[in-house]
Amino acid sequence: MPRLTTHDTIDVDALRVGMFVHLDLGWLAHPFPLSSFRITSDEQIATIRSLGLAKVRWSAAQSHVPAPAPAAAPTPPAGPSPEEIARAQHRAALARQRESLARCEQQFAEAARDCKRATELVATQPQQAAEQAAGLTRALMDKMLGEHDLCIRLLGEAAGDKASAHALNVTIVSMLMARTFGMAEADLMDLGVGALLHDIGKLELPDRVRHREDHFSPAESRAYEEHVGHGVAQARRMGLTPGASMVIAQHHEHADGSGFPLKLNTDRMTALARIVALVNRYDNLCNPHLAARALTPHEAVSLLFAQWRSRFDTAILGAFIKMMGVYPPGSAVQLTDDRYALVVAVNSSRPLKPRVLVHQGGVPREEALILDLEKSDGLGIRRSLRPQQLPEAARLYLAPRPRVAYFFEPARDEE
């Protein structure tokens, strides 16, 4: 998609259906799934006008409105050659690819800042912290709702501190799962607020016990587990709903009764807490406190299913694997044609054929196109690999990230 320039502006009163516009607002400051889109209804025009903008940027080339008739018909120049057309198409595809990733990274960064602000307010302004968390959850939910498919996207950079990135990862994946179950908006709100704040009890712990380690003494383990009780007390101070509070209270419980603090089983856990308990464990496997212990997303899914399935609700675990795929974004893989690749995105409703960045010798990484396996007949994934198992050239080219961070976008961008 061509970049819009600052001088391609138009008065909001002159907007028409068919115009492709760009809103120079933060992603959370407007109700549209994307900041760049083609107007399809008068209702969208009314919404844009309600945002208080006098002008917006637009792209005539991407708009589906009649162009003004030329004053005179000049002699048409010679048409481009097939090679020139192919190069132009490649450049356009690369531009769309970069813009899509940059948009997701910007949106994640905005959301991470809001998450951090909410956490910082918990101790001194608990009610304002709750309002901040609810506002962020509402913004995320508004972007997710609708009939369109969503693509779960691996980010190139995980903006924000580790705690905010973890909270946001758990929130986004949990809410996407709830969306697949068709949960009501009130439940989505409770889930999102509870997931964003599930670890707030750790604010009262000493740094040395905020992350459980194998060498912990029994006393240190008990101190770590107390973060759940601290979180419940904070939820009460914030005036959170019972649904959100139960997510905080039960996010370390297990379906088989082996969790803490109350050793509840599935029957005594809420559905929202069962979702967050699973997603929280997945993210902790991929993004542990000590990076050297990180599992690949594929390894984390395999471990959850093969060894720990009794700890989680069977239906929720099945839905999680169905949504994320056997090779979630962030997995290093070898394709059936022996090339190496990095999974960068999955369609949450059709995850078996993800989009991958392929190692291509002779093609600079910044010019490599992402390959959609759904549109590549006969090509699939043969196996998953740890980053250190990749040949050095492929590892340097694909550059698997030590921190896995996810965001979401419509599965098919507008052309």
Secondary structure in CASP SS format (residue, H / E / C, confidence):
PFRMAT SS
TARGET T0000
AUTHOR 0000-0000-0000
METHOD secondary structure of the structure
MODEL  1
M C 1.00
P C 1.00
R C 1.00
L C 1.00
T C 1.00
T C 1.00
H C 1.00
D C 1.00
T E 1.00
I E 1.00
D E 1.00
V H 1.00
D H 1.00
A H 1.00
L C 1.00
R C 1.00
V C 1.00
G C 1.00
M C 1.00
F E 1.00
V E 1.00
H E 1.00
L C 1.00
D C 1.00
L C 1.00
G C 1.00
W H 1.00
L H 1.00
A H 1.00
H C 1.00
P C 1.00
F C 1.00
P C 1.00
L C 1.00
S C 1.00
S E 1.00
F E 1.00
R E 1.00
I C 1.00
T C 1.00
S C 1.00
D H 1.00
E H 1.00
Q H 1.00
I H 1.00
A H 1.00
T H 1.00
I H 1.00
R H 1.00
S C 1.00
L C 1.00
G C 1.00
L C 1.00
A C 1.00
K E 1.00
V E 1.00
R E 1.00
W E 1.00
S E 1.00
A C 1.00
A C 1.00
Q C 1.00
S C 1.00
H C 1.00
V C 1.00
P C 1.00
A C 1.00
P C 1.00
A C 1.00
P C 1.00
A C 1.00
A C 1.00
A C 1.00
P C 1.00
T C 1.00
P C 1.00
P C 1.00
A C 1.00
G C 1.00
P C 1.00
S C 1.00
P H 1.00
E H 1.00
E H 1.00
I H 1.00
A H 1.00
R H 1.00
A H 1.00
Q H 1.00
H H 1.00
R H 1.00
A H 1.00
A H 1.00
L H 1.00
A H 1.00
R H 1.00
Q H 1.00
R H 1.00
E H 1.00
S H 1.00
L H 1.00
A H 1.00
R H 1.00
C H 1.00
E H 1.00
Q H 1.00
Q H 1.00
F H 1.00
A H 1.00
E H 1.00
A H 1.00
A H 1.00
R H 1.00
D H 1.00
C H 1.00
K H 1.00
R H 1.00
A H 1.00
T H 1.00
E H 1.00
L H 1.00
V C 1.00
A C 1.00
T C 1.00
Q C 1.00
P H 1.00
Q H 1.00
Q H 1.00
A H 1.00
A H 1.00
E H 1.00
Q H 1.00
A H 1.00
A H 1.00
G H 1.00
L H 1.00
T H 1.00
R H 1.00
A H 1.00
L H 1.00
M H 1.00
D H 1.00
K H 1.00
M H 1.00
L C 1.00
G C 1.00
E C 1.00
H C 1.00
D C 1.00
L E 1.00
C E 1.00
I E 1.00
R E 1.00
L E 1.00
L C 1.00
G C 1.00
E C 1.00
A C 1.00
A C 1.00
G C 1.00
D C 1.00
K H 1.00
A H 1.00
S H 1.00
A H 1.00
H H 1.00
A H 1.00
L H 1.00
N H 1.00
V H 1.00
T H 1.00
I H 1.00
V H 1.00
S H 1.00
M H 1.00
L H 1.00
M H 1.00
A H 1.00
R H 1.00
T H 1.00
F C 1.00
G C 1.00
M C 1.00
A C 1.00
E H 1.00
A H 1.00
D H 1.00
L H 1.00
M H 1.00
D H 1.00
L H 1.00
G H 1.00
V H 1.00
G H 1.00
A H 1.00
L H 1.00
L C 1.00
H C 1.00
D C 1.00
I H 1.00
G H 1.00
K H 1.00
L H 1.00
E H 1.00
L C 1.00
P C 1.00
D H 1.00
R H 1.00
V H 1.00
R C 1.00
H C 1.00
R C 1.00
E C 1.00
D C 1.00
H C 1.00
F C 1.00
S C 1.00
P H 1.00
A H 1.00
E H 1.00
S H 1.00
R H 1.00
A H 1.00
Y H 1.00
E H 1.00
E H 1.00
H H 1.00
V H 1.00
G H 1.00
H H 1.00
G H 1.00
V H 1.00
A H 1.00
Q H 1.00
A H 1.00
R H 1.00
R H 1.00
M H 1.00
G C 1.00
L C 1.00
T C 1.00
P H 1.00
G H 1.00
A H 1.00
S H 1.00
M H 1.00
V H 1.00
I H 1.00
A H 1.00
Q H 1.00
H C 1.00
H C 1.00
E C 1.00
H C 1.00
A C 1.00
D E 1.00
G C 1.00
S C 1.00
G C 1.00
F C 1.00
P C 1.00
L C 1.00
K C 1.00
L C 1.00
N E 1.00
T H 1.00
D H 1.00
R H 1.00
M C 1.00
T C 1.00
A H 1.00
L H 1.00
A H 1.00
R H 1.00
I H 1.00
V H 1.00
A H 1.00
L H 1.00
V H 1.00
N H 1.00
R H 1.00
Y H 1.00
D H 1.00
N H 1.00
L H 1.00
C H 1.00
N C 1.00
P C 1.00
H C 1.00
L C 1.00
A H 1.00
A H 1.00
R H 1.00
A C 1.00
L C 1.00
T C 1.00
P H 1.00
H H 1.00
E H 1.00
A H 1.00
V H 1.00
S H 1.00
L H 1.00
L H 1.00
F H 1.00
A H 1.00
Q C 1.00
W C 1.00
R H 1.00
S H 1.00
R H 1.00
F C 1.00
D C 1.00
T H 1.00
A H 1.00
I H 1.00
L H 1.00
G H 1.00
A H 1.00
F H 1.00
I H 1.00
K H 1.00
M H 1.00
M H 1.00
G C 1.00
V C 1.00
Y C 1.00
P C 1.00
P C 1.00
G C 1.00
S C 1.00
A E 1.00
V E 1.00
Q E 1.00
L E 1.00
T C 1.00
D C 1.00
D C 1.00
R C 1.00
Y E 1.00
A E 1.00
L E 1.00
V E 1.00
V E 1.00
A E 1.00
V E 1.00
N E 1.00
S C 1.00
S C 1.00
R E 1.00
P E 1.00
L E 1.00
K E 1.00
P E 1.00
R E 1.00
V E 1.00
L E 1.00
V E 1.00
H C 1.00
Q C 1.00
G C 1.00
G C 1.00
V C 1.00
P C 1.00
R H 1.00
E H 1.00
E H 1.00
A C 1.00
L C 1.00
I E 1.00
L E 1.00
D E 1.00
L H 1.00
E H 1.00
K H 1.00
S C 1.00
D C 1.00
G C 1.00
L C 1.00
G C 1.00
I E 1.00
R E 1.00
R E 1.00
S E 1.00
L E 1.00
R C 1.00
P H 1.00
Q H 1.00
Q H 1.00
L C 1.00
P C 1.00
E H 1.00
A H 1.00
A H 1.00
R H 1.00
L H 1.00
Y H 1.00
L H 1.00
A C 1.00
P C 1.00
R C 1.00
P C 1.00
R C 1.00
V C 1.00
A C 1.00
Y E 1.00
F E 1.00
F E 1.00
E E 1.00
P E 1.00
A C 1.00
R C 1.00
D C 1.00
E C 1.00
E C 1.00
END
